[in-house]
Amino acid sequence: MPERAYSSRYLCDLTIPRVGVECAKCGMTRSYDRLKLMARLTSFDHQCLPHLIKRLAAAEGCQRHGAGQYGDPCGLQYDSQTRQQWSVGP
């Protein structure tokens, strides 16, 4: 496994088969196959969960994903099942 640049959890740390995301602002919900998602990412650093959520928002066409903290930022977050697994971790 490559060296980790961040102390946050990575996609490979999760053991659930699907990674769910949801946005309270726009109502979007998606579920991604974790292994397929890992295979598609071009860099191990892109698997860092806080970075990945931003990439997923952009890939889904979110108009707010680049708004930052001072605008009206994207509300995309991991769903409760994914967050629970993230906090328990390996």
C-alpha positions as CSV (number, residue, x, y, z in Angstrom):
1,M,0.0,0.0,0.0
2,P,1.4,3.5,-0.8
3,E,2.4,5.8,1.9
4,R,-0.5,7.9,3.2
5,A,-0.2,11.7,2.8
6,Y,-3.1,12.4,5.2
7,S,-4.2,11.0,8.6
8,S,-7.9,10.8,7.4
9,R,-9.5,7.5,6.5
10,Y,-9.1,6.2,3.0
11,L,-11.5,4.3,0.8
12,C,-9.5,1.1,1.3
13,D,-10.1,1.4,5.1
14,L,-13.8,0.8,4.6
15,T,-15.1,-2.8,4.5
16,I,-18.6,-2.1,3.3
17,P,-19.3,-3.1,-0.4
18,R,-21.0,0.2,-1.3
19,V,-20.2,3.8,-0.4
20,G,-23.3,6.0,-0.1
21,V,-23.5,9.8,-0.3
22,E,-26.4,12.2,0.2
23,C,-27.0,15.9,0.0
24,A,-29.6,17.7,2.1
25,K,-29.4,20.8,-0.1
26,C,-30.3,19.3,-3.4
27,G,-31.6,15.9,-2.4
28,M,-29.1,13.9,-4.4
29,T,-28.4,10.4,-3.1
30,R,-25.9,8.0,-4.8
31,S,-24.3,4.7,-4.0
32,Y,-21.0,3.6,-5.4
33,D,-19.4,0.2,-5.6
34,R,-16.3,0.6,-3.3
35,L,-14.0,-1.7,-5.3
36,K,-14.9,-0.2,-8.6
37,L,-14.5,3.3,-7.2
38,M,-11.0,2.4,-5.9
39,A,-10.0,1.0,-9.3
40,R,-11.1,4.1,-11.1
41,L,-9.2,6.6,-9.0
42,T,-5.9,7.6,-10.6
43,S,-4.0,8.4,-7.4
44,F,-4.0,6.9,-3.9
45,D,-4.4,10.4,-2.5
46,H,-7.7,10.7,-4.3
47,Q,-9.0,7.8,-2.1
48,C,-8.7,10.0,1.1
49,L,-12.4,10.3,2.1
50,P,-12.5,14.1,2.7
51,H,-11.0,14.6,-0.8
52,L,-13.1,11.9,-2.4
53,I,-16.4,13.5,-1.4
54,K,-15.4,16.7,-3.3
55,R,-14.4,14.7,-6.4
56,L,-17.8,12.9,-6.3
57,A,-19.7,16.2,-6.0
58,A,-17.8,17.5,-9.0
59,A,-18.3,14.3,-11.0
60,E,-22.1,14.4,-10.3
61,G,-22.2,18.0,-11.7
62,C,-22.8,19.8,-8.4
63,Q,-22.8,23.5,-9.1
64,R,-21.8,24.3,-5.5
65,H,-18.8,22.0,-5.1
66,G,-16.3,24.8,-5.6
67,A,-18.2,27.5,-3.6
68,G,-16.0,27.0,-0.5
69,Q,-16.9,28.0,3.0
70,Y,-18.0,31.6,2.2
71,G,-20.4,30.9,-0.6
72,D,-23.2,28.4,-0.6
73,P,-21.1,25.2,-0.5
74,C,-22.1,21.8,-1.5
75,G,-23.8,19.8,1.2
76,L,-22.7,16.3,-0.1
77,Q,-21.7,14.0,2.7
78,Y,-21.3,10.3,3.3
79,D,-24.6,8.6,4.3
80,S,-25.1,7.2,7.8
81,Q,-24.0,3.7,7.0
82,T,-20.7,4.9,5.4
83,R,-20.1,7.4,8.3
84,Q,-20.7,4.7,10.9
85,Q,-18.2,2.4,9.2
86,W,-15.7,5.3,8.9
87,S,-15.9,6.1,12.6
88,V,-15.5,2.4,13.6
89,G,-12.8,1.7,11.0
90,P,-10.3,-1.1,10.9
